[in-house]
Amino acid sequence: MVIPNVCGISVWSPRLDEVGNSVRGVQTAKELTKRLQFHNFEVFSGLNREKSDPSKRKFWSMQVEINNLLHAASFNDVKALTQMLNSGSNLYESDYDQRTALHLATSEGCVAAVKFLINQAPKTNRDKVISPKDRWGGTPLGEAIHYGHTEIADILREAGGVLGNQSHFKKKKKTVQTGENKQLGNAEILFAASEGDLFEVIRLYASGNSISAADYDGRTPLHLAASNGHSKVVKYLIVQSTKLTDIETPIWEAVDRFGNMAVDDAIREGHTTC
């Protein structure tokens, strides 16, 4: 089997069919195409993709799509959200912190995006879609109230929104800018850190990904590694950050949207080693 510009696959099995093809080889090809995105005319992409893409590296396809989705919501980009919906994407997927597009649209006061996401919410599990809980148990309604977005709070209440946990919000500290903030190109390293994949973090950093860049919530790779108890990744990130000369503040002092540093996450989650 030949997949142009991707790979070649050889299956050896001597029993042949009536036209001379390996019976088990043909069956293997059929099974592979159920699981891997091989066909040149595969039309499904993004969050609607159920197959693995062998031409992409780990922490790429689905993760970057989620990152794009949450970025679009945080910038009130209804046009982009509409395009994602029309392409079959699930607008209610969550990231490594269980944050959804509705969380981000609410946090940033994006009324149009909030209305769009509520209007498109499926009838099945609608309550969970309108009031999804993130890592801290927070819901969009709780964020609307905390950040003073009264119009959005009213919209969410009318849609059946439920107030979630708000104890994770700290008094807002001075935001620390660590490198390029909100960079789409660093989605991979954020997901790799959250999974505790040290070798992938090393590869991505060596490939030019920034360990000091933050996502839409101001969450850095160090925040995510500490939240999930990945002490080896935490140690690696800290050691590498001591070599950086282009940032004014160490990455361990970076503050996320909720006023937390990486050490706060580690303490909250009980990861004493981190």
FILO-505683 format. One record per residue: x, y, z of N, C-alpha, C, O, CB in turn; residue in one letter. Coordinates in steps of 0.001 Angstrom, whole numbers, padded with zeros to 6 digits, always signed. Glycine has a CB too. Example, Ala and Ser with C-alpha at 12.3 -4.5 7.8 and 13.67 -1.06 7.14 Angstrom:
! residues 2
+013190-005690+007800+012300-004500+007800+013200-003300+007800+014236-003319+008465+011308-004473+009046a+012850-002250+007080+013670-001060+007140+012900+000030+007870+013409+001138+008039+014084-000598+005725s
This chain:
! residues 274
+000857-001192+000000+000000+000000+000000+000882+001227+000000+001907+001255+000681-000963+000014+001225m+000493+002256-000765+001258+003507-000834+000337+004672-000510-000709+004836-001138+001908+003697-002239v+000721+005471+000460+000006+006703+000774+000940+007839+000365+001936+008080+001046-000404+006789+002317i+000646+008540-000726+001563+009550-001261+002010+010577-000226+001191+011151+000493+000913+010260-002410p+003307+010797-000164+003922+011793+000727+003750+011485+002209+004030+012333+003056+003344+013146+000441n+003289+010271+002531+003131+009895+003935+003957+008660+004261+004892+008730+005058+001655+009643+004262v+003620+007539+003654+004320+006306+003991+003962+005190+003017+003083+005339+002168+003992+005882+005421c+004655+004082+003160+004307+002856+002456+004103+001772+003490+004768+001770+004526+005403+002452+001423g+003186+000843+003223+002884-000230+004189+002935-001560+003454+002351-001714+002381+001476-000020+004870i+003633-002508+004038+003706-003843+003450+003057-004855+004383+003362-004906+005575+005172-004236+003160s+002160-005659+003825+001525-006740+004586+001822-008045+003856+001523-008172+002669-000037-006510+004743v+002401-009005+004547+002726-010294+003923+001755-011355+004416+001700-011658+005608+004191-010713+004232w+000998-011908+003495+000083-013000+003802-000188-013741+002496-000714-013142+001558-001255-012475+004459s+000154-015018+002407+000158-015731+001121-001199-016092+000522-001265-016342-000681+000915-016959+001279p-002273-016133+001288-003542-016523+000685-004102-015388-000165-004297-014277+000327-004551-016927+001768r-004356-015663-001423-004775-014644-002376-006246-014780-002736-006821-015865-002647-003927-014720-003629l-006852-013663-003146-008236-013708-003616-008265-014021-005116-007229-014321-005710-008961-012363-003323d-009448-013950-005722-009595-014355-007117-008861-013461-008109-008626-013860-009249-011035-014388-007469e-008493-012232-007675-007757-011359-008589-006278-011246-008225-005551-010440-008805-008383-009979-008601v-005835-012062-007259-004419-012114-006933-003945-011214-005822-002739-011088-005610-003666-011805-008106g-004864-010577-005099-004481-009746-003958-004487-010559-002667-005277-011492-002520-005425-008541-003830n-003614-010207-001743-003588-010869-000443-004905-010618+000288-005297-009468+000485-002389-010372+000405s-005587-011687+000687-006883-011557+001364-006735-010751+002653-007494-009816+002905-007480-012949+001672v-005743-011130+003464-005563-010432+004746-004959-009042+004533-005181-008136+005337-004662-011261+005687r-004202-008877+003457-003664-007562+003150-004767-006567+002837-004739-005430+003308-002701-007648+001987g-005739-006997+002040-006873-006135+001703-007679-005810+002954-008102-004671+003148-007773-006806+000646v-007892-006824+003810-008649-006599+005042-007907-005644+005976-008517-004804+006638-008918-007932+005755q-006591-005787+006019-005776-004876+006840-005930-003439+006357-006062-002517+007162-004287-005292+006804t-005912-003251+005022-006071-001916+004458-007420-001323+004850-007506-000142+005187-005934-001959+002931a-008468-002135+004809-009805-001657+005171-009866-001246+006645-010466-000229+006991-010855-002743+004884k-009240-002049+007504-009247-001736+008940-008431-000472+009230-008815+000337+010074-008689-002925+009752e-007309-000306+008532-006484+000880+008745-007232+002149+008367-007138+003161+009061-005192+000778+007942l-007981+002094+007256-008685+003302+006813-009851+003662+007729-010376+004773+007655-009193+003117+005393t-010260+002729+008593-011291+003053+009581-010709+003873+010719-011432+004606+011393-011935+001776+010128k-009398+003751+010939-008756+004359+012098-007813+005507+011763-007572+006396+012581-008006+003321+012840r-007279+005468+010524-006288+006470+010129-006770+007277+008933-007442+006758+008042-004953+005801+009804l-006420+008539+008932-006845+009437+007860-005839+009345+006714-004878+010112+006646-006974+010907+008373q-006085+008380+005810-005179+008131+004707-005646+008718+003380-004835+009134+002553-004982+006671+004555f-006957+008747+003187-007494+009040+001860-007279+010494+001470-007456+011398+002287-008973+008710+001809h-006892+010715+000208-006653+012083-000271-007899+012960-000205-007804+014186-000145-006140+012048-001694n-009066+012322-000218-010313+013080-000264-011083+013040+001061-012302+013208+001091-011189+012548-001376f-010350+012816+002151-010984+012906+003462-011495+014335+003646-010712+015280+003550-009987+012506+004610e-012773+014508+003904-013334+015858+004000-013571+016297+005438-013790+017481+005693-014632+015931+003233v-013531+015366+006373-013785+015726+007759-012499+016172+008423-011451+015545+008271-014404+014553+008523f-012596+017245+009148-011407+017774+009801-011774+018394+011132-012935+018402+011541-010708+018801+008910s-010750+018916+011799-010990+019627+013056-011543+018738+014138-011193+017562+014234-011927+020765+012832g-012430+019318+014971-012966+018601+016112-013940+017511+015698-014382+016724+016535-013641+019559+017051l-014283+017457+014403-015153+016400+013914-014350+015183+013465-014924+014153+013111-016010+016914+012766n-013027+015300+013479-012171+014215+013030-012098+013125+014088-011735+013395+015233-010769+014736+012701r-012437+011910+013719-012358+010778+014637-011146+009903+014342-010739+009098+015179-013631+009945+014559e-010570+010063+013150-009418+009264+012771-008122+010003+013127-008097+011228+013246-009461+008936+011264k-007055+009226+013291-005746+009819+013528-005113+010173+012198-005269+009455+011210-004837+008863+014330s-004397+011288+012183-003704+011717+010977-002237+011330+011107-001513+011944+011890-003863+013251+010745d-001778+010327+010357-000394+009859+010502+000637+010850+010009+001827+010676+010271-000216+008574+009770p+000211+011896+009296+001156+012886+008803+001382+014016+009804+002216+014892+009575+000669+013455+007489s+000638+013997+010918+000781+015026+011949+001445+014446+013186+001307+013259+013483-000588+015628+012313k+002162+015288+013897+002788+014833+015131+001781+014841+016274+000691+015405+016174+003996+015713+015479r+002181+014202+017349+001344+014133+018541+001022+015538+019037+001808+016466+018848+002039+013317+019647k-000152+015692+019679-000580+016980+020231-000719+018041+019138-000336+019193+019341+000415+017454+021296f-001263+017662+017985-001402+018657+016942-002841+018846+016515-003455+019852+016871-000571+018280+015760w-003404+017903+015755-004670+018130+015058-005797+018599+015975-006253+019738+015869-005092+016871+014363s-006245+017726+016871-007401+018073+017711-007057+019210+018677-007871+020098+018928-007883+016836+018500m-005816+019162+019219-005438+020166+020199-005411+021573+019602-005880+022526+020224-004085+019828+020783q-004865+021694+018404-004796+023009+017773-006195+023501+017412-006479+024696+017488-003905+022962+016518v-007068+022569+017018-008439+022961+016693-009153+023505+017936-009878+024497+017858-009220+021762+016108e-008942+022847+019081-009541+023325+020327-008983+024705+020670-009716+025601+021088-009276+022326+021485i-007676+024856+020485-007049+026142+020762-007635+027245+019870-007915+028349+020338-005529+026046+020560n-007817+026934+018588-008410+027900+017664-009840+028243+018061-010257+029399+017980-008383+027357+016237n-010586+027231+018490-011971+027426+018899-012060+028373+020086-012855+029314+020077-012619+026087+019244l-011245+028126+021110-011305+028960+022302-010764+030361+022048-011221+031324+022664-010534+028310+023428l-009798+030480+021149-009319+031801+020762-010419+032583+020059-010626+033763+020343-008087+031684+019858h-011126+031929+019140-012203+032610+018411-013264+033115+019373-013762+034231+019230-012837+031669+017372a-013610+032287+020357-014619+032681+021339-014131+033846+022189-014905+034752+022496-014984+031495+022236a-012863+033833+022570-012338+034886+023444-012195+036219+022717-012117+037265+023362-010992+034468+024015s-012160+036199+021375-012065+037428+020595-013390+037788+019936-013439+038644+019052-010986+037294+019541f-014463+037130+020369-015813+037440+019885-015939+037255+018367-016690+037971+017704-016184+038874+020262n-015198+036290+017835-015167+036051+016392-016270+035069+016008-016030+033870+015866-013780+035513+015950d-017472+035593+015845-018629+034748+015524-018480+034147+014130-018940+033031+013888-019940+035561+015617v-017848+034868+013217-017650+034349+011869-016819+033071+011898-017147+032094+011225-016975+035401+010984k-015758+033084+012669-014909+031888+012780-015668+030751+013451-015544+029598+013039-013622+032204+013573a-016452+031063+014478-017249+030046+015154-018265+029426+014193-018513+028221+014226-017967+030650+016372l-018842+030259+013345-019804+029770+012358-019132+028831+011363-019694+027798+011000-020456+030945+011616t-017941+029188+010929-017195+028340+009996-016871+026997+010640-016951+025959+009983-015899+029039+009542q-016509+027011+011912-016199+025769+012616-017440+024896+012746-017383+023677+012585-015616+026068+014002m-018569+025552+013043-019828+024813+013157-020187+024160+011830-020574+022992+011795-020963+025744+013614l-020059+024914+010728-020408+024397+009413-019474+023292+008941-019852+022467+008110-020407+025513+008414n-018247+023275+009473-017299+022230+009091-017470+020969+009938-016759+019981+009756-015872+022748+009218s-018423+021022+010863-018710+019843+011674-018031+019812+013020-018102+018803+013721-018332+018644+010935g-017370+020894+013402-016679+020927+014691-017667+020989+015851-018754+021555+015735-015728+022121+014753s-017270+020402+016952-018047+020476+018188-017636+021743+018929-016518+021834+019436-017831+019201+019079n-018532+022711+018991-018215+023996+019612-018141+023927+021136-017854+024930+021790-019239+025017+019209l-018399+022755+021698-018476+022649+023163-017411+021717+023729-017507+021256+024866-019856+022157+023580y-016385+021447+022905-015231+020690+023386-014477+021532+024410-014576+022759+024417-014294+020282+022206e-013728+020862+025267-012958+021577+026290-011470+021322+026126-011060+020382+025444-013409+021161+027694s-010662+022171+026761-009213+022022+026659-008659+021274+027862-009404+020593+028566-008542+023388+026534d-007365+021394+028102-006681+020698+029193-007160+021142+030573-006934+020432+031553-005191+020918+029085y-007811+022288+030673-008371+022764+031942-009890+022630+031978-010552+023196+032848-007976+024218+032179d-010434+021877+031024-011884+021725+030860-012581+023061+030593-013761+023241+030896-012483+021075+032103q-011832+023970+030031-012388+025262+029653-013027+025140+028280-012454+024520+027384-011298+026365+029659r-014201+025720+028105-014906+025664+026835-014981+027046+026197-014596+028046+026803-016310+025091+027029t-015481+027087+024964-015647+028361+024265-016579+029285+025034-016381+030500+025049-016184+028131+022850a-017598+028713+025673-018539+029532+026427-017872+030156+027655-018168+031296+028013-019747+028693+026853l-016972+029408+028297-016194+029981+029403-015423+031213+028932-015464+032270+029562-015216+028931+029984h-014717+031052+027803-013843+032124+027331-014628+033327+026835-014263+034468+027117-012944+031614+026229l-015706+033077+026098-016523+034184+025600-017103+034977+026762-017182+036204+026708-017653+033662+024691a-017504+034277+027804-018062+034942+028980-016993+035753+029707-017222+036907+030069-018682+033912+029932t-015830+035149+029920-014756+035827+030649-014348+037135+029994-014034+038112+030673-013551+034922+030760s-014357+037142+028649-013926+038329+027918-015076+039291+027613-014867+040325+026977-013258+037915+026630e-016284+038957+028061-017419+039845+027835-017892+039886+026395-018382+040916+025932-017069+041218+028268g-017751+038780+025684-018114+038709+024264-019583+038310+024114-019910+037128+024010-017201+037699+023514c-020452+039304+024105-021899+039060+024104-022337+038294+022858-023109+037341+022963-022660+040384+024194v-021858+038696+021685-022279+038050+020439-021894+036573+020416-022680+035724+019995-021663+038767+019237a-020691+036277+020865-020226+034888+020884-021035+034057+021879-021375+032906+021606-018727+034826+021236a-021336+034647+023027-022141+033937+024030-023522+033601+023469-023996+032472+023598-022280+034786+025319v-024160+034587+022847-025480+034357+022261-025428+033269+021192-026303+032405+021129-026030+035655+021663k-024400+033321+020358-024258+032334+019279-024111+030923+019857-024774+029989+019405-023037+032678+018386f-023244+030775+020853-022992+029467+021446-024240+028918+022144-024504+027716+022095-021832+029555+022438l-024997+029791+022786-026234+029354+023451-027282+028957+022411-027968+027947+022569-026788+030477+024371i-027401+029753+021354-028395+029458+020322-028101+028153+019592-029018+027468+019139-028460+030597+019324n-026827+027816+019482-026441+026602+018766-026342+025383+019686-026062+024278+019220-025117+026819+018067q-026567+025572+020970-026425+024469+021925-027406+023345+021609-028583+023612+021364-026644+024970+023361a-026956+022117+021609-027843+020985+021312-028859+020777+022421-028617+021135+023574-027030+019707+021107p-029985+020202+022068-031025+019947+023068-030593+018850+024030-030933+018878+025213-032345+019560+022388k-029844+017888+023515-029336+016809+024362-028216+017340+025256-027286+017985+024774-028828+015621+023498t-028308+017067+026555-027314+017531+027533-027152+019056+027507-026060+019574+027740-025962+016863+027263n-028229+019754+027227-028153+021212+027133-027676+021840+028443-026920+022811+028429-029514+021785+026749r-028118+021287+029573-027719+021846+030871-026201+021814+031042-025607+022774+031534-028393+021073+032017d-025577+020708+030636-024125+020595+030775-023406+021516+029799-022321+022016+030095-023678+019150+030554k-024005+021737+028648-023398+022611+027646-023454+024072+028087-022501+024824+027886-024101+022442+026292v-024574+024469+028689-024745+025856+029136-023953+026124+030408-023485+027242+030624-026228+026166+029368i-023801+025114+031245-023080+025287+032521-021958+024269+032671-021945+023511+033641-024048+025164+033704s-021013+024236+031730-019892+023295+031857-018982+023714+033004-018830+024903+033280-019088+023217+030536p-018379+022734+033670-017485+023032+034790-016032+022846+034353-015670+021830+033759-017809+022124+036012k-015215+023845+034658-013802+023755+034316-013033+023054+035432-013636+022485+036342-013216+025156+034056d-011725+023095+035366-010881+022407+036347-011212+022801+037782-011094+021981+038693-009422+022700+036067r-011625+024044+037989-011872+024564+039325-013343+024484+039729-013715+024938+040811-011403+025990+039408w-014172+023913+038872-015606+023838+039155-016358+025091+038775-017521+025263+039138-015825+023560+040603g-015686+025979+038033-016322+027227+037627-017172+027075+036385-016837+026301+035488-015285+028277+037393g-018267+027806+036327-019162+027799+035168-019172+029178+034507-018748+030157+035121-020598+027386+035587t-019653+029266+033260-019732+030576+032604-020514+031612+033407-020111+032774+033459-020364+030424+031248p-021627+031215+034037-022405+032173+034809-021578+032742+035959-021631+033942+036227-023680+031516+035346l-020821+031894+036632-019961+032359+037721-018934+033368+037244-018629+034331+037948-019260+031187+038369g-018396+033149+036040-017408+034078+035502-018055+035400+035095-017477+036470+035282-016691+033454+034306e-019254+035312+034538-019957+036539+034157-020189+037414+035379-020023+038632+035317-021299+036211+033471a-020570+036798+036479-020816+037548+037718-019507+038106+038271-019437+039268+038673-021501+036648+038773i-018465+037259+038288-017186+037684+038853-016589+038869+038094-016058+039795+038707-016204+036522+038849h-016673+038842+036770-016067+039898+035962-017019+041047+035676-016666+041977+034951-015573+039327+034664y-018222+040994+036237-019151+042103+036119-019823+042234+034768-020228+043333+034387-018450+043347+036420g-019952+041131+034029-020627+041162+032730-022118+040874+032959-022580+039750+032765-019991+040115+031729h-022846+041891+033367-024237+041708+033782-025147+041267+032636-026045+040450+032839-024765+042991+034378t-024922+041802+031437-025762+041407+030307-025597+039926+030000-026574+039217+029760-025425+042243+029068e-024354+039469+030011-024097+038051+029745-024665+037189+030866-025201+036112+030607-022586+037793+029586i-024552+037652+032108-025113+036903+033241-026615+036723+033073-027147+035644+033336-024811+037623+034571a-027299+037773+032638-028750+037682+032406-029067+036693+031280-030023+035923+031375-029329+039075+032064d-028266+036721+030224-028470+035807+029099-028303+034360+029550-029094+033491+029183-027486+036125+027955i-027277+034112+030340-027008+032754+030824-028095+032278+031782-028510+031120+031725-025643+032696+031516l-028558+033165+032662-029631+032789+033578-030895+032421+032801-031567+031439+033117-029924+033934+034565r-031205+033212+031793-032396+032944+030987-032279+031605+030254-033280+030931+030009-032620+034078+029977e-031044+031231+029909-030820+029967+029212-030743+028786+030166-030617+027641+029733-029552+030042+028399a-030820+029064+031476-030753+027987+032472-029385+027790+033072-029105+026734+033641-031193+026712+031862g-028523+028787+032956-027175+028678+033502-027154+028524+035009-027989+029080+035723-026374+029878+033117g-026173+027747+035483-026040+027464+036925-024752+028097+037442-023726+028074+036763-026043+025919+037203v-024812+028656+038635-023638+029267+039257-022691+028181+039755-023108+027283+040486-024053+030200+040422l-021425+028257+039365-020425+027278+039791-019557+027804+040909-019858+028827+041524-019558+026873+038628g-018468+027085+041166-017535+027468+042217-016817+028766+041844-016426+028957+040693-016516+026341+042471n-016651+029640+042810-015943+030901+042567-014776+031114+043532-014147+032172+043535-016911+032066+042677q-014495+030099+044350-013461+030255+045370-012051+030300+044779-011108+030705+045458-013556+029124+046370s-011901+029883+043507-010572+029862+042909-010142+031235+042414-008975+031429+042073-010534+028875+041770h-011065+032187+042369-010703+033533+041946-009974+034244+043074-010506+034400+044173-011952+034331+041518f-008770+034666+042795-008011+035419+043786-008106+036901+043476-008534+037306+042396-006538+034964+043819k-007697+037691+044446-007605+039114+044169-006624+039296+043033-005505+038785+043092-007171+039921+045430k-007021+040008+042011-006223+040114+040793-004845+040696+041079-004700+041815+041571-006945+040969+039761k-003826+039879+040745-002464+040363+040867-002054+041063+039574-002763+041007+038569-001497+039204+041194k-000918+041713+039619-000404+042339+038408-000089+041258+037397+000625+040302+037701+000849+043199+038705k-000618+041406+036198-000387+040417+035162+001079+040434+034739+001662+041486+034473-001302+040674+033955t+001651+039241+034687+003041+039123+034284+003093+038696+032828+002590+037628+032477+003803+038120+035185v+003689+039507+031986+003836+039153+030580+005097+038311+030411+006206+038793+030640+003893+040426+029685q+004925+037065+030015+006064+036173+029847+006148+035767+028390+005475+034834+027954+005947+034926+030765t+006986+036479+027633+007115+036151+026220+005877+036553+025450+005149+037460+025854+007380+034671+026040g+005638+035863+024320+004500+036198+023473+003235+035607+024079+003097+034387+024174+004710+035681+022026e+002343+036445+024476+001108+035980+025091+000095+035562+024019+000009+036180+022957+000515+037076+025995n-000653+034528+024308-001730+034065+023424-001239+033705+022023-001765+034208+021030-002798+035129+023322k-000251+032851+021946+000279+032445+020652-000269+031088+020239-000083+030099+020948+001802+032408+020688q-000953+031036+019081-001509+029786+018584-000434+028746+018337-000672+027554+018529-002285+030028+017316l+000727+029170+017921+001783+028238+017580+002300+027440+018755+003015+026457+018559+002901+028966+016961g+001959+027834+019975+002441+027135+021155+001400+026187+021751+001556+025721+022880+002869+028134+022194n+000349+025904+020999-000687+025002+021505-000122+023628+021814-000492+023013+022813-001823+024879+020498a+000774+023144+020963+001325+021804+021152+002039+021660+022489+001812+020694+023217+002281+021472+020025e+002901+022620+022812+003691+022484+024031+002815+022604+025274+003127+022018+026311+004798+023536+024066i+001728+023354+025177+000795+023454+026295+000126+022112+026551+000014+021679+027698-000262+024532+026022l-000317+021456+025489-000950+020154+025642+000054+019105+026099-000268+018253+026927-001599+019724+024333f+001272+019165+025563+002296+018203+025955+002622+018329+027441+002786+017325+028134+003563+018402+025116a+002714+019569+027928+002987+019799+029352+001854+019284+030210+002090+018709+031272+003211+021284+029626a+000628+019482+029763-000522+019026+030542-000596+017503+030597-001133+016940+031551-001814+019587+029954s-000053+016827+029565-000044+015364+029529+001173+014780+030225+001229+013572+030456-000089+014877+028097e+002137+015606+030560+003339+015108+031218+004298+014419+030272+005109+013600+030704+002965+014169+032308g+004221+014734+028983+005077+014109+027980+006380+014908+027873+006502+015821+027055+004352+014030+026595d+007344+014546+028713+008594+015292+028800+009350+015298+027479+009862+016337+027062+009471+014712+029889l+009424+014141+026814+010184+014066+025570+009569+014958+024491+010290+015560+023695+010253+012618+025080f+008243+015041+024465+007592+015909+023488+007817+017377+023831+008006+018203+022938+006091+015606+023419e+007798+017704+025123+008077+019084+025545+009489+019481+025117+009706+020583+024612+007915+019235+027086v+010450+018569+025323+011840+018838+024935+011942+019045+023432+012599+019979+022974+012764+017686+025375i+011288+018169+022659+011341+018275+021196+010736+019588+020719+011300+020271+019865+010608+017095+020545r+009573+019933+021286+008882+021150+020858+009680+022408+021213+009751+023354+020429+007492+021217+021494l+010271+022401+022393+011079+023559+022796+012298+023692+021885+012670+024796+021489+011525+023429+024278y+012913+022557+021558+014068+022570+020654+013670+023010+019249+014500+023503+018486+014718+021185+020602a+012386+022827+018910+011891+023194+017583+011447+024648+017497+011018+025112+016440+010743+022298+017201s+011552+025362+018607+011228+026784+018577+009982+027194+019333+009666+028382+019383+011084+027207+017196g+009258+026244+019927+008094+026602+020737+008553+027295+022017+009574+026922+022597+007244+025346+021069n+007816+028282+022449+008194+029058+023633+007654+028417+024902+006489+028024+024954+007685+030497+023517s+008497+028312+025925+008037+027783+027206+007482+028896+028086+006967+028637+029174+009175+027060+027926i+007590+030138+027609+007110+031265+028408+005802+031838+027873+005230+032741+028484+008162+032354+028452s+005318+031324+026735+004082+031847+026153+002872+031325+026915+002894+030222+027460+003978+031467+024665a+001822+032129+026944+000609+031761+027674-000562+031616+026717-000533+032125+025597+000287+032805+028753a-001588+030918+027172-002781+030749+026343-003792+031852+026643-003456+032860+027264-003415+029359+026576d-005030+031654+026198-006107+032640+026357-006438+032932+027815-007038+033967+028107-007349+032157+025651y-006066+032051+028733-006302+032265+030164-005032+032676+030893-005014+032755+032121-006871+031004+030798d-003967+032937+030136-002700+033261+030773-002010+032048+031367-001115+032182+032201-002916+034284+031839g-002428+030860+030937-001865+029615+031466-000622+029241+030661-000666+029180+029433-002916+028464+031423r+000470+028994+031348+001734+028626+030709+001942+027121+030808+001219+026444+031539+002921+029382+031356t+002931+026585+030074+003243+025157+030225+003537+024780+031678+003202+023680+032119+004437+024790+029348p+004165+025696+032417+004478+025415+033818+003208+025312+034656+003114+024440+035520+005396+026499+034388l+002228+026187+034419+000943+026084+035112+000326+024702+034906-000143+024069+035852-000024+027176+034618h+000336+024247+033656-000340+023003+033317+000389+021786+033862-000245+020845+034339-000482+022883+031823l+001707+021798+033795+002472+020691+034348+002279+020607+035862+002126+019517+036412+003961+020845+034004a+002288+021760+036531+002109+021789+037985+000704+021356+038382+000531+020653+039378+002392+023189+038528a-000298+021766+037615-001688+021412+037927-001920+019913+037877-002737+019368+038620-002635+022103+036965s-001174+019246+036974-001380+017813+036774-000330+016942+037453-000327+015723+037278-001395+017512+035313n+000554+017555+038222+001506+016783+039014+002654+016181+038234+003200+015154+038637+000798+015708+039704g+003032+016798+037124+004120+016264+036303+005436+016916+036729+005889+017887+036124+003846+016508+034783h+006031+016367+037771+007196+017003+038390+008417+017053+037473+009187+018011+037534+007554+016276+039656s+008611+016037+036623+009769+016045+035728+009656+017169+034704+010650+017810+034362+009906+014693+035014k+008454+017400+034226+008245+018486+033270+008440+019828+033976+009041+020748+033421+006826+018401+032632v+007928+019931+035201+008094+021166+035985+009576+021482+036158+010007+022618+035963+007406+021037+037374v+010342+020472+036522+011773+020680+036744+012469+021103+035455+013302+022010+035465+012419+019404+037297k+012131+020452+034354+012737+020791+033072+012427+022230+032682+013320+022967+032265+012252+019836+031985y+011168+022630+032816+010765+023982+032431+011472+025041+033274+011874+026087+032766+009252+024138+032562l+011616+024758+034565+012283+025724+035443+013763+025847+035078+014302+026952+035007+012129+025307+036925i+014411+024711+034849+015829+024741+034483+016036+025514+033178+016949+026333+033077+016381+023305+034346v+015187+025251+032181+015333+025929+030894+015037+027424+031013+015655+028246+030336+014407+025293+029854q+014094+027757+031873+013712+029170+031993+014825+030012+032610+014902+031215+032361+012443+029303+032830s+015690+029385+033417+016798+030136+034020+017811+030577+032962+018646+031446+033211+017497+029285+035094t+017724+029964+031777+018659+030307+030702+018125+031408+029787+018838+031918+028922+018972+029073+029878k+016855+031764+029997+016245+032759+029122+016688+034169+029506+016766+034511+030686+014718+032651+029177l+016972+034969+028501+017401+036346+028744+016437+037372+028153+016630+038579+028303+018784+036562+028171t+015378+036867+027466+014475+037791+026770+013180+038052+027528+012262+038662+026980+014149+037251+025405d+013086+037602+028777+011895+037890+029572+012319+038551+030877+013375+038242+031430+011077+036593+029848i+011492+039455+031356+011839+040225+032543+011552+039461+033830+012216+039676+034844+011084+041534+032547e+010556+038561+033791+010122+037864+034993+010217+036355+034783+009852+035875+033709+008682+038271+035371t+010694+035587+035769+010764+034129+035639+009379+033529+035375+008372+034062+035840+011373+033509+036909p+009330+032428+034635+008029+031855+034287+007270+031356+035513+006043+031268+035479+008211+030717+033302i+007983+031024+036601+007269+030547+037791+006525+031673+038514+005764+031419+039447+008248+029882+038751w+006747+032914+038078+006007+034037+038646+004869+034503+037735+004175+035469+038050+006952+035193+038919e+004680+033816+036607+003595+034177+035687+002248+033938+036360+002045+032925+037028+003695+033365+034366a+001334+034883+036175+000022+034832+036813-001045+034597+035751-001060+035272+034722-000266+036140+037602v-001937+033640+035999-002990+033357+035024-004206+034250+035250-004185+035154+036085-003401+031884+035098d-005251+033984+034500-006466+034802+034571-007035+034883+035986-007640+035885+036366-007520+034244+033633r-006834+033824+036753-007456+033732+038067-006560+034238+039192-006911+034147+040369-007845+032311+038341f-005391+034776+038813-004487+035315+039820-003574+034283+040438-002997+034519+041500-005267+035970+040888g-003434+033124+039779-002630+032038+040339-001313+031856+039590-001248+031978+038367-003419+030739+040313n-000273+031562+040355+001002+031151+039779+001024+029621+039750+000135+028969+040299+002221+031732+040597m+002041+029061+039109+002137+027605+038999+002205+026946+040381+001634+025875+040586+003368+027216+038169a+002893+027575+041312+003003+027004+042664+001627+026943+043343+001353+026024+044115+003987+027838+043526v+000772+027918+043055-000584+027901+043618-001363+026686+043096-002103+026040+043837-001337+029216+043267d-001177+026392+041801-001852+025231+041209-001372+023934+041859-002174+023059+042187-001607+025182+039688d-000054+023821+042041+000506+022608+042627-000005+022398+044053-000332+021276+044440+002037+022673+042619a-000071+023469+044824-000556+023377+046204-002034+023023+046228-002454+022162+047002-000315+024698+046954i-002820+023673+045395-004259+023418+045348-004561+021961+045008-005466+021358+045585-004924+024338+044329r-003799+021400+044067-004053+020029+043628-003324+018984+044490-003464+017782+044261-003635+019875+042177e-002563+019439+045460-001890+018506+046369-000650+017844+045795-000273+016757+046232-002841+017452+046782g-000005+018485+044816+001202+017921+044213+002417+018501+044926+003024+019465+044459+001261+018214+042679h+002759+017909+046051+003801+018460+046913+005180+018461+046251+005965+019384+046467+003861+017676+048203t+005479+017448+045457+006787+017398+044784+006927+018580+043834+007971+019231+043788+006963+016062+044012t+005876+018850+043081+005906+020000+042163+006063+021293+042947+006109+022372+042357+004619+020051+041300c
